[in-house]
Amino acid sequence: MRILITGITGLVGSALADELRQRHDIIAAVRRPLKFKDTFAKERLDLNDSDTIKETVEAAMPDAVIHCAGMTSPDECEQNREECEQINAQATAGLAVVCREIEAKLVFLSTDHVFSGKEGFYKEADSPAPINFYGATKLAAENAVRKILPGSIVARLPYIYGKSRYRGDRFTEWIVESLNSGREVRLLEDRFRSHCYLGDCARALAALLEEGCEGLFHLSGGNRESRYRFGVMLAEIFGLDKSLIIPSQSDDPAEREKFSAERPRDISLNSEKLLRETRFAPLTIEQGLENLKKFFSA
Ligand SMILES: NC(=O)c1ccc[n+]([C@@H]2O[C@H](COP(=O)([O-])OP(=O)(O)OC[C@H]3O[C@@H](n4cnc5c(N)ncnc54)[C@H](OP(=O)(O)O)[C@@H]3O)[C@@H](O)[C@H]2O)c1
C-alpha cells in the first residue's frame, strides 16, 4: 500500500512509520524540513493552511492516509482555542473530504479525552461527553470523519508511553529525569487511564488498516492504572527511588494550578472490540516498561 502519514515527527506517527515501512511505501506529510536524515518521501502539510491539505494528498495519491498530526496538549488547546479548532477539527474534516474524492482509506487518531471520565472502562457504544476543549475538537473531528467517510477507521487512543527513534513520551521522561536527579514528583492517585506501550499502539493501528477494519475502535494497554501507580511501577522496573514519588489528589490546590484544561477522572478504555476483530494482543504495563527500559539503558 501507498500510505501518507501526517504527524510523522510526533510520538505515534514516528513509531507507526517504522512499523509500516517494512511492508509499505510511506510518504511523510510534514510542516517543516525534518531535522533527522530519513528515507521517507515527503510532502509539505500545514494543518493551519487548509489549501495545503488538498495539494498534499493529491500530490501523494495514497491508498490510505493515517492522520496522526494534531494539537495534542489539552492545556495548549484550552489556551489557543481558535488554532486548536482549525488544526484538530476543521483540518481533519478537510482531509476526510479529499480522501473521499481520491478514494483513499482514512485512519484518524482520536483520544480517550472524548469521555467525561465519570464511569471509566468505556466501550465504543458509550456516549462521549468531553470536559475539555481538546476532547471537544477531537470529537467534532471524529463525527466529521465518520459522516464523510463511513468506511474510515477512527481509533481512540489512551495515554501512550514509550520511545520512538525520534522522541519519547513526556510523562515517562519527566519521571525518569526527576528521579535520576533526586527530585520528588507528585502524581495523581485519582486519575486513571489505560496506558499503552508505543510499540503496541503502532502494531494495533497497523493491524486495523492491514486487516481491512472499518469503524470506531478503542485501544487500551493491558491494564488500567492511576498516574501514581504507573509512576511507581516505572520506578520499580527501572530501579529508581520510588520514595521520591508522592501521591497527590486532583483537588489539591497545587495540582489545580498546574493545568488550564480540566482532566477527566477515569477515561480508561475497553478494547475488546479491537481484540476481537484483529490479531493484536497488547503487552501488560510491566512488559511494556521492561521493553522501554532497554531504550533508556541502550
Ligand atoms: N500520545 C498520546 O498519549 C495520545 C493519546 C491519545 C490520543 N493521541 C492522539 O494521537 C495522535 C498522535 O499523538 P502524538 O502524541 O504522536 O502527538 P505529538 O507527539 O504531539 O505530535 C504531533 C504531531 O502533529 C504535528 N502537527 C502539529 N501541528 C501541525 C500543523 N499545524 N500542521 C502539520 N502538522 C502539525 C506535529 O508536527 P511538528 O513536529 O512539526 O510540530 C507532530 O508531528 C494525535 O492526534 C493525538 O490527539 C495521542
PDBQT file of the ligand as one rigid body, heavy atoms in Angstrom, charges set to zero:
ROOT
HETATM    1  N1  LIG A 301       0.381  10.309  22.696  1.00  0.00    +0.000 N 
HETATM    2  C1  LIG A 301      -0.729  10.032  23.369  1.00  0.00    +0.000 C 
HETATM    3  O1  LIG A 301      -0.664   9.626  24.550  1.00  0.00    +0.000 OA
HETATM    4  C2  LIG A 301      -2.082  10.181  22.725  1.00  0.00    +0.000 A 
HETATM    5  C3  LIG A 301      -3.209   9.821  23.472  1.00  0.00    +0.000 A 
HETATM    6  C4  LIG A 301      -4.481   9.946  22.893  1.00  0.00    +0.000 A 
HETATM    7  C5  LIG A 301      -4.607  10.404  21.587  1.00  0.00    +0.000 A 
HETATM    8  N2  LIG A 301      -3.498  10.752  20.884  1.00  0.00    +0.000 N 
HETATM    9  C6  LIG A 301      -3.683  11.248  19.503  1.00  0.00    +0.000 C 
HETATM   10  O2  LIG A 301      -2.774  10.571  18.660  1.00  0.00    +0.000 OA
HETATM   11  C7  LIG A 301      -2.259  11.459  17.664  1.00  0.00    +0.000 C 
HETATM   12  C8  LIG A 301      -0.733  11.461  17.721  1.00  0.00    +0.000 C 
HETATM   13  O3  LIG A 301      -0.325  11.919  19.019  1.00  0.00    +0.000 OA
HETATM   14  P1  LIG A 301       1.214  12.151  19.355  1.00  0.00    +0.000 P 
HETATM   15  O4  LIG A 301       1.363  12.010  20.834  1.00  0.00    +0.000 OA
HETATM   16  O5  LIG A 301       2.073  11.341  18.444  1.00  0.00    +0.000 OA
HETATM   17  O6  LIG A 301       1.367  13.690  19.001  1.00  0.00    +0.000 OA
HETATM   18  P2  LIG A 301       2.674  14.604  19.119  1.00  0.00    +0.000 P 
HETATM   19  O7  LIG A 301       3.846  13.793  19.530  1.00  0.00    +0.000 OA
HETATM   20  O8  LIG A 301       2.295  15.787  19.941  1.00  0.00    +0.000 OA
HETATM   21  O9  LIG A 301       2.910  15.050  17.608  1.00  0.00    +0.000 OA
HETATM   22  C9  LIG A 301       2.013  15.926  16.984  1.00  0.00    +0.000 C 
HETATM   23  C10 LIG A 301       2.342  15.932  15.514  1.00  0.00    +0.000 C 
HETATM   24  O10 LIG A 301       1.428  16.811  14.856  1.00  0.00    +0.000 OA
HETATM   25  C11 LIG A 301       2.179  17.676  14.011  1.00  0.00    +0.000 C 
HETATM   26  N3  LIG A 301       1.494  18.955  13.860  1.00  0.00    +0.000 N 
HETATM   27  C12 LIG A 301       1.055  19.771  14.847  1.00  0.00    +0.000 A 
HETATM   28  N4  LIG A 301       0.512  20.873  14.314  1.00  0.00    +0.000 NA
HETATM   29  C13 LIG A 301       0.600  20.755  12.962  1.00  0.00    +0.000 A 
HETATM   30  C14 LIG A 301       0.211  21.562  11.870  1.00  0.00    +0.000 A 
HETATM   31  N5  LIG A 301      -0.358  22.761  12.052  1.00  0.00    +0.000 N 
HETATM   32  N6  LIG A 301       0.458  21.111  10.613  1.00  0.00    +0.000 NA
HETATM   33  C15 LIG A 301       1.058  19.923  10.403  1.00  0.00    +0.000 A 
HETATM   34  N7  LIG A 301       1.466  19.093  11.401  1.00  0.00    +0.000 NA
HETATM   35  C16 LIG A 301       1.235  19.513  12.673  1.00  0.00    +0.000 A 
HETATM   36  C17 LIG A 301       3.499  17.846  14.735  1.00  0.00    +0.000 C 
HETATM   37  O11 LIG A 301       4.474  18.345  13.827  1.00  0.00    +0.000 OA
HETATM   38  P3  LIG A 301       5.753  19.213  14.321  1.00  0.00    +0.000 P 
HETATM   39  O12 LIG A 301       6.790  18.206  14.761  1.00  0.00    +0.000 OA
HETATM   40  O13 LIG A 301       6.132  19.950  13.106  1.00  0.00    +0.000 OA
HETATM   41  O14 LIG A 301       5.286  20.083  15.449  1.00  0.00    +0.000 OA
HETATM   42  C18 LIG A 301       3.766  16.431  15.200  1.00  0.00    +0.000 C 
HETATM   43  O15 LIG A 301       4.307  15.660  14.154  1.00  0.00    +0.000 OA
HETATM   44  C19 LIG A 301      -2.895  12.825  17.953  1.00  0.00    +0.000 C 
HETATM   45  O16 LIG A 301      -3.992  13.003  17.114  1.00  0.00    +0.000 OA
HETATM   46  C20 LIG A 301      -3.372  12.730  19.397  1.00  0.00    +0.000 C 
HETATM   47  O17 LIG A 301      -4.532  13.537  19.598  1.00  0.00    +0.000 OA
HETATM   48  C21 LIG A 301      -2.239  10.656  21.419  1.00  0.00    +0.000 A 
ENDROOT
TORSDOF 0
